[in-house]
């Protein structure tokens, strides 16, 4: 449990998750909805053209900045949706996100798509966080 208002559950009736939680229950708190983050730096320049690991790291750094602006950290993230263009990069994604997630991995959805908003983007992640009041 990250705080008194958030509970992370993996029911025994579901498969054992790898790097995510099946169910996150929240009672109270302030909710942050973070738009999909891509590998643009603060000046709007693409970071890591053709490099999935570099793009993923930039995405998590952008999420970290957005969370901080809302008074939160990765410990407050309860749900993420990840859009990627290449599922063969799954292990790279898992390795990088493990460096950022708090002690409890959020509920998570991963979707492979053919293209993101810019042709050179390889990954986009949106997040929901809950900050205790």
Rosetta constraint file for C-alpha pairs under 8 A:
AtomPair CA 1 CA 6 HARMONIC 6.14 0.50
AtomPair CA 1 CA 7 HARMONIC 5.07 0.50
AtomPair CA 1 CA 8 HARMONIC 6.00 0.50
AtomPair CA 1 CA 104 HARMONIC 7.35 0.50
AtomPair CA 2 CA 6 HARMONIC 6.12 0.50
AtomPair CA 2 CA 7 HARMONIC 7.16 0.50
AtomPair CA 2 CA 75 HARMONIC 6.45 0.50
AtomPair CA 2 CA 76 HARMONIC 7.24 0.50
AtomPair CA 2 CA 103 HARMONIC 7.59 0.50
AtomPair CA 2 CA 104 HARMONIC 7.03 0.50
AtomPair CA 3 CA 7 HARMONIC 7.72 0.50
AtomPair CA 3 CA 132 HARMONIC 7.55 0.50
AtomPair CA 5 CA 26 HARMONIC 5.58 0.50
AtomPair CA 5 CA 27 HARMONIC 4.87 0.50
AtomPair CA 5 CA 28 HARMONIC 6.22 0.50
AtomPair CA 5 CA 29 HARMONIC 7.10 0.50
AtomPair CA 5 CA 132 HARMONIC 6.85 0.50
AtomPair CA 6 CA 24 HARMONIC 6.89 0.50
AtomPair CA 6 CA 25 HARMONIC 5.66 0.50
AtomPair CA 6 CA 26 HARMONIC 4.55 0.50
AtomPair CA 6 CA 27 HARMONIC 6.46 0.50
AtomPair CA 7 CA 24 HARMONIC 5.67 0.50
AtomPair CA 7 CA 25 HARMONIC 5.06 0.50
AtomPair CA 7 CA 26 HARMONIC 6.49 0.50
AtomPair CA 8 CA 21 HARMONIC 6.59 0.50
AtomPair CA 8 CA 22 HARMONIC 7.92 0.50
AtomPair CA 8 CA 23 HARMONIC 6.06 0.50
AtomPair CA 8 CA 24 HARMONIC 4.62 0.50
AtomPair CA 8 CA 25 HARMONIC 6.48 0.50
AtomPair CA 8 CA 104 HARMONIC 7.10 0.50
AtomPair CA 8 CA 106 HARMONIC 7.86 0.50
AtomPair CA 9 CA 21 HARMONIC 6.61 0.50
AtomPair CA 9 CA 22 HARMONIC 6.44 0.50
AtomPair CA 9 CA 23 HARMONIC 5.09 0.50
AtomPair CA 9 CA 24 HARMONIC 6.08 0.50
AtomPair CA 9 CA 25 HARMONIC 7.72 0.50
AtomPair CA 10 CA 14 HARMONIC 7.08 0.50
AtomPair CA 10 CA 16 HARMONIC 7.31 0.50
AtomPair CA 10 CA 17 HARMONIC 7.73 0.50
AtomPair CA 10 CA 21 HARMONIC 6.15 0.50
AtomPair CA 10 CA 22 HARMONIC 5.38 0.50
AtomPair CA 10 CA 23 HARMONIC 6.32 0.50
AtomPair CA 11 CA 22 HARMONIC 7.68 0.50
AtomPair CA 12 CA 16 HARMONIC 8.00 0.50
AtomPair CA 17 CA 21 HARMONIC 6.28 0.50
AtomPair CA 17 CA 22 HARMONIC 7.01 0.50
AtomPair CA 19 CA 94 HARMONIC 6.78 0.50
AtomPair CA 19 CA 98 HARMONIC 7.22 0.50
AtomPair CA 19 CA 105 HARMONIC 6.02 0.50
AtomPair CA 20 CA 104 HARMONIC 7.87 0.50
AtomPair CA 20 CA 105 HARMONIC 4.67 0.50
AtomPair CA 20 CA 106 HARMONIC 5.39 0.50
AtomPair CA 20 CA 107 HARMONIC 5.48 0.50
AtomPair CA 20 CA 108 HARMONIC 5.78 0.50
AtomPair CA 21 CA 104 HARMONIC 7.55 0.50
AtomPair CA 21 CA 105 HARMONIC 5.73 0.50
AtomPair CA 21 CA 106 HARMONIC 5.36 0.50
AtomPair CA 21 CA 107 HARMONIC 4.56 0.50
AtomPair CA 21 CA 108 HARMONIC 6.95 0.50
AtomPair CA 22 CA 107 HARMONIC 5.41 0.50
AtomPair CA 22 CA 108 HARMONIC 7.54 0.50
AtomPair CA 23 CA 107 HARMONIC 5.94 0.50
AtomPair CA 24 CA 78 HARMONIC 6.17 0.50
AtomPair CA 24 CA 79 HARMONIC 7.79 0.50
AtomPair CA 24 CA 106 HARMONIC 7.05 0.50
AtomPair CA 24 CA 107 HARMONIC 6.25 0.50
AtomPair CA 26 CA 130 HARMONIC 7.71 0.50
AtomPair CA 28 CA 132 HARMONIC 7.15 0.50
AtomPair CA 28 CA 133 HARMONIC 7.72 0.50
AtomPair CA 29 CA 130 HARMONIC 5.89 0.50
AtomPair CA 29 CA 131 HARMONIC 5.35 0.50
AtomPair CA 29 CA 132 HARMONIC 4.32 0.50
AtomPair CA 29 CA 133 HARMONIC 5.07 0.50
AtomPair CA 30 CA 130 HARMONIC 5.45 0.50
AtomPair CA 30 CA 131 HARMONIC 5.04 0.50
AtomPair CA 30 CA 132 HARMONIC 6.24 0.50
AtomPair CA 30 CA 133 HARMONIC 6.33 0.50
AtomPair CA 31 CA 128 HARMONIC 7.04 0.50
AtomPair CA 31 CA 129 HARMONIC 5.76 0.50
AtomPair CA 31 CA 130 HARMONIC 4.46 0.50
AtomPair CA 31 CA 131 HARMONIC 6.38 0.50
AtomPair CA 32 CA 70 HARMONIC 7.02 0.50
AtomPair CA 32 CA 128 HARMONIC 5.60 0.50
AtomPair CA 32 CA 129 HARMONIC 5.03 0.50
AtomPair CA 32 CA 130 HARMONIC 6.12 0.50
AtomPair CA 32 CA 131 HARMONIC 7.75 0.50
AtomPair CA 33 CA 126 HARMONIC 7.93 0.50
AtomPair CA 33 CA 127 HARMONIC 6.18 0.50
AtomPair CA 33 CA 128 HARMONIC 4.72 0.50
AtomPair CA 33 CA 129 HARMONIC 6.67 0.50
AtomPair CA 34 CA 63 HARMONIC 7.69 0.50
AtomPair CA 34 CA 66 HARMONIC 7.04 0.50
AtomPair CA 34 CA 67 HARMONIC 7.87 0.50
AtomPair CA 34 CA 126 HARMONIC 5.68 0.50
AtomPair CA 34 CA 127 HARMONIC 5.06 0.50
AtomPair CA 34 CA 128 HARMONIC 6.05 0.50
AtomPair CA 34 CA 129 HARMONIC 7.99 0.50
AtomPair CA 35 CA 125 HARMONIC 7.90 0.50
AtomPair CA 35 CA 126 HARMONIC 5.19 0.50
AtomPair CA 35 CA 127 HARMONIC 6.96 0.50
AtomPair CA 36 CA 124 HARMONIC 5.65 0.50
AtomPair CA 36 CA 125 HARMONIC 4.87 0.50
AtomPair CA 36 CA 126 HARMONIC 3.90 0.50
AtomPair CA 36 CA 127 HARMONIC 7.29 0.50
AtomPair CA 37 CA 59 HARMONIC 5.65 0.50
AtomPair CA 37 CA 62 HARMONIC 6.44 0.50
AtomPair CA 37 CA 63 HARMONIC 6.56 0.50
AtomPair CA 37 CA 124 HARMONIC 5.34 0.50
AtomPair CA 37 CA 125 HARMONIC 5.27 0.50
AtomPair CA 37 CA 126 HARMONIC 6.09 0.50
AtomPair CA 38 CA 55 HARMONIC 7.46 0.50
AtomPair CA 38 CA 58 HARMONIC 7.43 0.50
AtomPair CA 38 CA 59 HARMONIC 5.15 0.50
AtomPair CA 38 CA 62 HARMONIC 7.71 0.50
AtomPair CA 38 CA 121 HARMONIC 7.07 0.50
AtomPair CA 38 CA 123 HARMONIC 6.35 0.50
AtomPair CA 38 CA 124 HARMONIC 4.79 0.50
AtomPair CA 38 CA 125 HARMONIC 6.95 0.50
AtomPair CA 39 CA 46 HARMONIC 5.78 0.50
AtomPair CA 39 CA 47 HARMONIC 5.41 0.50
AtomPair CA 39 CA 48 HARMONIC 7.38 0.50
AtomPair CA 39 CA 55 HARMONIC 4.97 0.50
AtomPair CA 39 CA 56 HARMONIC 7.02 0.50
AtomPair CA 39 CA 58 HARMONIC 5.08 0.50
AtomPair CA 39 CA 59 HARMONIC 5.08 0.50
AtomPair CA 39 CA 62 HARMONIC 7.80 0.50
AtomPair CA 39 CA 121 HARMONIC 7.04 0.50
AtomPair CA 39 CA 123 HARMONIC 7.66 0.50
AtomPair CA 39 CA 124 HARMONIC 7.78 0.50
AtomPair CA 40 CA 44 HARMONIC 5.06 0.50
AtomPair CA 40 CA 45 HARMONIC 5.06 0.50
AtomPair CA 40 CA 46 HARMONIC 4.49 0.50
AtomPair CA 40 CA 47 HARMONIC 5.76 0.50
AtomPair CA 40 CA 58 HARMONIC 7.30 0.50
AtomPair CA 40 CA 59 HARMONIC 7.82 0.50
AtomPair CA 41 CA 45 HARMONIC 5.38 0.50
AtomPair CA 41 CA 46 HARMONIC 6.52 0.50
AtomPair CA 41 CA 47 HARMONIC 6.55 0.50
AtomPair CA 41 CA 58 HARMONIC 7.40 0.50
AtomPair CA 41 CA 62 HARMONIC 7.80 0.50
AtomPair CA 47 CA 54 HARMONIC 6.90 0.50
AtomPair CA 47 CA 55 HARMONIC 6.04 0.50
AtomPair CA 47 CA 58 HARMONIC 6.90 0.50
AtomPair CA 48 CA 52 HARMONIC 7.19 0.50
AtomPair CA 48 CA 53 HARMONIC 7.89 0.50
AtomPair CA 48 CA 54 HARMONIC 4.96 0.50
AtomPair CA 48 CA 55 HARMONIC 5.17 0.50
AtomPair CA 49 CA 55 HARMONIC 7.50 0.50
AtomPair CA 49 CA 120 HARMONIC 6.14 0.50
AtomPair CA 49 CA 121 HARMONIC 7.47 0.50
AtomPair CA 50 CA 120 HARMONIC 6.91 0.50
AtomPair CA 50 CA 122 HARMONIC 7.68 0.50
AtomPair CA 51 CA 55 HARMONIC 6.20 0.50
AtomPair CA 52 CA 56 HARMONIC 5.97 0.50
AtomPair CA 52 CA 89 HARMONIC 7.31 0.50
AtomPair CA 52 CA 92 HARMONIC 7.85 0.50
AtomPair CA 52 CA 122 HARMONIC 6.35 0.50
AtomPair CA 52 CA 123 HARMONIC 7.58 0.50
AtomPair CA 53 CA 57 HARMONIC 6.14 0.50
AtomPair CA 53 CA 92 HARMONIC 6.41 0.50
AtomPair CA 53 CA 93 HARMONIC 7.36 0.50
AtomPair CA 53 CA 96 HARMONIC 7.62 0.50
AtomPair CA 54 CA 58 HARMONIC 6.27 0.50
AtomPair CA 55 CA 59 HARMONIC 6.17 0.50
AtomPair CA 55 CA 121 HARMONIC 7.78 0.50
AtomPair CA 55 CA 122 HARMONIC 7.10 0.50
AtomPair CA 55 CA 123 HARMONIC 7.01 0.50
AtomPair CA 56 CA 60 HARMONIC 6.32 0.50
AtomPair CA 56 CA 93 HARMONIC 6.85 0.50
AtomPair CA 56 CA 96 HARMONIC 7.24 0.50
AtomPair CA 56 CA 123 HARMONIC 6.57 0.50
AtomPair CA 57 CA 61 HARMONIC 6.20 0.50
AtomPair CA 57 CA 96 HARMONIC 6.68 0.50
AtomPair CA 58 CA 62 HARMONIC 6.10 0.50
AtomPair CA 59 CA 63 HARMONIC 6.21 0.50
AtomPair CA 59 CA 123 HARMONIC 7.78 0.50
AtomPair CA 59 CA 124 HARMONIC 6.99 0.50
AtomPair CA 59 CA 125 HARMONIC 7.07 0.50
AtomPair CA 60 CA 64 HARMONIC 6.04 0.50
AtomPair CA 60 CA 97 HARMONIC 7.40 0.50
AtomPair CA 60 CA 100 HARMONIC 7.26 0.50
AtomPair CA 61 CA 65 HARMONIC 6.28 0.50
AtomPair CA 62 CA 66 HARMONIC 6.23 0.50
AtomPair CA 63 CA 67 HARMONIC 6.03 0.50
AtomPair CA 63 CA 127 HARMONIC 7.88 0.50
AtomPair CA 64 CA 68 HARMONIC 6.16 0.50
AtomPair CA 64 CA 73 HARMONIC 6.69 0.50
AtomPair CA 64 CA 74 HARMONIC 7.04 0.50
AtomPair CA 65 CA 69 HARMONIC 6.25 0.50
AtomPair CA 66 CA 70 HARMONIC 6.57 0.50
AtomPair CA 67 CA 71 HARMONIC 6.34 0.50
AtomPair CA 67 CA 72 HARMONIC 4.79 0.50
AtomPair CA 67 CA 73 HARMONIC 5.53 0.50
AtomPair CA 67 CA 74 HARMONIC 7.31 0.50
AtomPair CA 67 CA 129 HARMONIC 7.84 0.50
AtomPair CA 68 CA 72 HARMONIC 5.12 0.50
AtomPair CA 68 CA 73 HARMONIC 6.16 0.50
AtomPair CA 71 CA 131 HARMONIC 7.54 0.50
AtomPair CA 72 CA 76 HARMONIC 6.01 0.50
AtomPair CA 72 CA 129 HARMONIC 7.50 0.50
AtomPair CA 72 CA 130 HARMONIC 7.93 0.50
AtomPair CA 72 CA 131 HARMONIC 6.31 0.50
AtomPair CA 73 CA 77 HARMONIC 7.25 0.50
AtomPair CA 74 CA 100 HARMONIC 6.64 0.50
AtomPair CA 74 CA 101 HARMONIC 5.40 0.50
AtomPair CA 74 CA 102 HARMONIC 5.57 0.50
AtomPair CA 75 CA 101 HARMONIC 6.67 0.50
AtomPair CA 75 CA 102 HARMONIC 4.54 0.50
AtomPair CA 75 CA 103 HARMONIC 6.95 0.50
AtomPair CA 75 CA 104 HARMONIC 7.11 0.50
AtomPair CA 76 CA 129 HARMONIC 5.08 0.50
AtomPair CA 76 CA 130 HARMONIC 5.41 0.50
AtomPair CA 76 CA 131 HARMONIC 6.02 0.50
AtomPair CA 77 CA 106 HARMONIC 6.03 0.50
AtomPair CA 77 CA 127 HARMONIC 6.81 0.50
AtomPair CA 77 CA 128 HARMONIC 5.78 0.50
AtomPair CA 77 CA 129 HARMONIC 3.96 0.50
AtomPair CA 77 CA 130 HARMONIC 6.46 0.50
AtomPair CA 78 CA 105 HARMONIC 7.80 0.50
AtomPair CA 78 CA 106 HARMONIC 4.54 0.50
AtomPair CA 78 CA 107 HARMONIC 5.98 0.50
AtomPair CA 78 CA 127 HARMONIC 7.72 0.50
AtomPair CA 78 CA 128 HARMONIC 5.89 0.50
AtomPair CA 78 CA 129 HARMONIC 5.33 0.50
AtomPair CA 78 CA 130 HARMONIC 6.84 0.50
AtomPair CA 79 CA 106 HARMONIC 5.03 0.50
AtomPair CA 79 CA 107 HARMONIC 4.62 0.50
AtomPair CA 79 CA 108 HARMONIC 5.62 0.50
AtomPair CA 79 CA 127 HARMONIC 5.69 0.50
AtomPair CA 79 CA 128 HARMONIC 5.15 0.50
AtomPair CA 79 CA 129 HARMONIC 6.98 0.50
AtomPair CA 80 CA 106 HARMONIC 6.72 0.50
AtomPair CA 80 CA 107 HARMONIC 6.45 0.50
AtomPair CA 80 CA 108 HARMONIC 4.91 0.50
AtomPair CA 80 CA 109 HARMONIC 6.47 0.50
AtomPair CA 80 CA 125 HARMONIC 6.69 0.50
AtomPair CA 80 CA 126 HARMONIC 5.59 0.50
AtomPair CA 80 CA 127 HARMONIC 4.33 0.50
AtomPair CA 80 CA 128 HARMONIC 6.37 0.50
AtomPair CA 81 CA 108 HARMONIC 5.77 0.50
AtomPair CA 81 CA 109 HARMONIC 4.76 0.50
AtomPair CA 81 CA 110 HARMONIC 5.96 0.50
AtomPair CA 81 CA 111 HARMONIC 7.74 0.50
AtomPair CA 81 CA 125 HARMONIC 5.65 0.50
AtomPair CA 81 CA 126 HARMONIC 5.37 0.50
AtomPair CA 81 CA 127 HARMONIC 6.51 0.50
AtomPair CA 82 CA 108 HARMONIC 7.66 0.50
AtomPair CA 82 CA 109 HARMONIC 6.16 0.50
AtomPair CA 82 CA 110 HARMONIC 4.75 0.50
AtomPair CA 82 CA 111 HARMONIC 6.17 0.50
AtomPair CA 82 CA 123 HARMONIC 7.17 0.50
AtomPair CA 82 CA 124 HARMONIC 5.83 0.50
AtomPair CA 82 CA 125 HARMONIC 4.43 0.50
AtomPair CA 82 CA 126 HARMONIC 6.64 0.50
AtomPair CA 83 CA 110 HARMONIC 6.03 0.50
AtomPair CA 83 CA 111 HARMONIC 4.92 0.50
AtomPair CA 83 CA 112 HARMONIC 5.81 0.50
AtomPair CA 83 CA 113 HARMONIC 6.54 0.50
AtomPair CA 83 CA 123 HARMONIC 5.63 0.50
AtomPair CA 83 CA 124 HARMONIC 5.16 0.50
AtomPair CA 83 CA 125 HARMONIC 6.26 0.50
AtomPair CA 84 CA 110 HARMONIC 7.57 0.50
AtomPair CA 84 CA 111 HARMONIC 6.31 0.50
AtomPair CA 84 CA 112 HARMONIC 4.93 0.50
AtomPair CA 84 CA 113 HARMONIC 5.98 0.50
AtomPair CA 84 CA 122 HARMONIC 5.74 0.50
AtomPair CA 84 CA 123 HARMONIC 4.44 0.50
AtomPair CA 84 CA 124 HARMONIC 6.55 0.50
AtomPair CA 85 CA 112 HARMONIC 5.39 0.50
AtomPair CA 85 CA 113 HARMONIC 5.13 0.50
AtomPair CA 85 CA 114 HARMONIC 5.56 0.50
AtomPair CA 85 CA 115 HARMONIC 6.23 0.50
AtomPair CA 85 CA 116 HARMONIC 7.76 0.50
AtomPair CA 85 CA 122 HARMONIC 5.43 0.50
AtomPair CA 85 CA 123 HARMONIC 6.61 0.50
AtomPair CA 86 CA 90 HARMONIC 7.93 0.50
AtomPair CA 86 CA 112 HARMONIC 6.54 0.50
AtomPair CA 86 CA 113 HARMONIC 7.93 0.50
AtomPair CA 86 CA 122 HARMONIC 7.50 0.50
AtomPair CA 87 CA 112 HARMONIC 6.47 0.50
AtomPair CA 89 CA 93 HARMONIC 6.37 0.50
AtomPair CA 90 CA 94 HARMONIC 6.19 0.50
AtomPair CA 91 CA 95 HARMONIC 6.11 0.50
AtomPair CA 92 CA 96 HARMONIC 6.26 0.50
AtomPair CA 93 CA 97 HARMONIC 6.02 0.50
AtomPair CA 94 CA 98 HARMONIC 6.05 0.50
AtomPair CA 95 CA 99 HARMONIC 6.98 0.50
AtomPair CA 96 CA 100 HARMONIC 7.17 0.50
AtomPair CA 97 CA 101 HARMONIC 6.12 0.50
AtomPair CA 101 CA 105 HARMONIC 5.88 0.50
AtomPair CA 101 CA 106 HARMONIC 7.94 0.50
AtomPair CA 115 CA 119 HARMONIC 6.47 0.50
AtomPair CA 115 CA 121 HARMONIC 7.67 0.50
AtomPair CA 115 CA 122 HARMONIC 7.70 0.50
AtomPair CA 116 CA 121 HARMONIC 6.04 0.50
AtomPair CA 116 CA 122 HARMONIC 7.12 0.50
AtomPair CA 116 CA 123 HARMONIC 7.60 0.50
AtomPair CA 116 CA 124 HARMONIC 7.74 0.50
AtomPair CA 117 CA 121 HARMONIC 7.40 0.50
